[in-house]
């Protein structure tokens, strides 16, 4: 997210707020923050970011007043991540660390192994904080993943490690 770094390079506290909004999928419209359709207070965001509420206010105003940032933040949306509730819904979570997150086909190789194992994917989410250095893939699989599939997934092109959660 180069545009965020460029716009907030001289305002580290505001950058911290902007990155929190981005990671959480908090939409910004007209100087207001929303988690989908639910309004978020400046004070609540400030507590989550560890900054003063005035920093949040100035960040939201900067985002709304900057066309590129406004286009980006006005389209954000929060989404359910099933990974933490997988056991309660009869699923298994795999966390995959790539060797290089820019390599194409990592997800395709992993889902092919899962398909050939007779399982289906309920959700796949790439968690990319913006740098691609700390990216990882979270795959929620319907049912129990047999242990013999793990080495096959580990051997997929671009996979550094596999963690079963």
MOSUL-V238361 format. One record per residue. N is the residue number from 1. PHI is phi as a letter, one per 30 degrees, with the letter a starting at -180 (999 if undefined). OMEGA is omega as a letter, one per 20 degrees, with the letter a starting at -180 (none if undefined). BURIAL is 1 if it has 16 or more other ideal C-beta (glycine too) atoms within 10 Angstrom, else 0. Layout:
n:phi:omega:burial
N:PHI:OMEGA:BURIAL
N:PHI:OMEGA:BURIAL
This chain:
n:phi:omega:burial
1:999:a:0
2:e:a:0
3:d:r:0
4:d:r:1
5:e:a:0
6:d:a:0
7:d:a:1
8:c:a:1
9:e:a:0
10:c:a:0
11:b:a:0
12:e:r:0
13:d:r:1
14:d:r:1
15:d:r:1
16:e:r:1
17:d:a:1
18:d:r:1
19:d:r:1
20:d:r:1
21:e:a:1
22:d:a:1
23:d:a:0
24:d:a:0
25:i:a:0
26:d:a:1
27:d:r:1
28:b:r:1
29:b:r:0
30:h:r:0
31:i:r:0
32:c:a:0
33:c:a:1
34:b:r:1
35:c:a:1
36:h:a:0
37:c:a:0
38:c:r:0
39:d:a:0
40:c:a:1
41:d:r:0
42:e:a:1
43:d:r:0
44:d:r:0
45:d:r:1
46:d:r:1
47:d:a:0
48:d:a:0
49:d:a:1
50:i:r:0
51:b:r:1
52:d:a:0
53:d:r:0
54:d:r:0
55:d:r:1
56:d:a:1
57:e:a:1
58:d:r:1
59:d:r:1
60:d:r:1
61:d:r:0
62:d:r:1
63:d:a:1
64:d:a:1
65:c:a:0
66:c:a:0
67:e:a:0
68:d:r:0
69:d:r:1
70:d:r:1
71:d:a:0
72:d:a:1
73:d:r:1
74:d:a:0
75:c:a:0
76:d:r:1
77:b:r:0
78:d:a:0
79:b:r:0
80:d:r:0
81:c:a:0
82:d:a:1
83:e:a:1
84:d:r:0
85:c:a:0
86:e:a:1
87:d:a:0
88:d:a:0
89:c:r:0
90:i:a:0
91:b:r:1
92:b:r:1
93:c:r:1
94:c:r:1
95:c:a:0
96:c:r:1
97:c:a:0
98:d:r:1
99:d:r:0
100:a:a:0
101:d:a:1
102:d:a:0
103:d:r:0
104:d:r:0
105:j:a:0
106:d:a:1
107:d:r:1
108:d:r:0
109:d:a:1
110:d:a:1
111:d:r:1
112:d:r:0
113:d:r:1
114:d:r:1
115:d:a:0
116:d:r:0
117:d:r:1
118:i:a:0
119:c:r:1
120:b:a:0
121:d:r:1
122:d:a:1
123:a:r:1
124:b:a:1
125:b:r:0
126:c:r:0
127:c:a:0
128:b:a:0
129:d:r:0
130:j:a:0
131:c:a:0
132:i:r:0
133:d:a:0
134:c:a:0
135:d:r:1
136:a:a:1
137:c:r:1
138:c:a:1
139:b:r:1
140:c:a:1
141:c:r:1
142:d:r:1
143:j:a:0
144:c:r:0
145:d:r:1
146:d:a:0
147:d:a:0
148:d:r:0
149:d:a:1
150:d:r:0
151:d:r:0
152:d:r:1
153:d:r:1
154:d:a:0
155:d:r:0
156:d:r:1
157:e:r:0
158:i:a:1
159:c:r:1
160:d:r:0
161:a:r:0
162:b:r:1
163:b:r:0
164:c:a:0
165:c:none:0
